[in-house]
Amino acid sequence: MRRPIIAGNWKLNLTITESKQLAQQLVNHLADVADRDIVIAPVFTALTSVAEIIEKSPIQLAGQNCYPQTTGAFTGEVSPKLLRDSGCHYVILGHSERRQLLGETDSFINQKLLKTLEADLKPILCIGETLQEREDQQMQEILSRQIKGGLTNLTEEQMGDVIIAYEPIWAIGTGKTATTEQAQQAHAFIRNLVLELFSPGVAAETRILYGGSVKPDNVDGLMGEEDIDGALVGGASLKAEDFSRIVRFKK
Ligand code: 13P
């Protein structure tokens, strides 16, 4: 069935030296893990240093963003090809912080996603509603727009490499995790959208991660839900022991 993924989004944190230290601690803690995917997303400047440290471990590397062009006059941007060149196998796209702070739209995220797949990177497409949208009963409409917009022009075959992360914005960095029921309900809705857009086979195989205040003490409950295939972890991914416990979730 679907292989679980636990991904750590380090966001704008840690110097190169600190990133290497954390990566080494994770290698020490997690060297024996073989039945689930482990991904960490350091800042761009630390990618190549961290890549060397995790090289012979089960941990894989992700970029936190990319630009939908390969080379050219795009000052300050990083292409999927360069992320691959730095040792990445994944890239986080459309994180709510980028949507909110940098005005990223679904169509821009879709361009990045298509370019990412061309570069042999697996995109982790982030979606999620604000508290206001949830209270206004708009969650389904928002998720539906983000999924349809983000996955425009993708083939069924390409969907095999796409990972979706449901991150309700009200649960990010707030300590307010969605209840297991709220998360499962949203994940089931998303899986059904994927079914409508692609096929039952694609829907059954697409991995959907939950993100938003995932911690060692709530991961087991979340991972026990049928449609939750992993976690995208922010704050707790910066502590080796917490992240390692999250990776070692028990159903
Ligand atoms: P927290 O785990 O800190 O809530 O962050 C979640 C997140 O945004 C991961 O991408």
Residues whose N, C-alpha, C, O or C-beta is under 5 A from the ligand:
A	BS01	13P	N9 A171 I172 G173 T174 G211 G212 S213 V214 L232 V233 G234 G235 A236
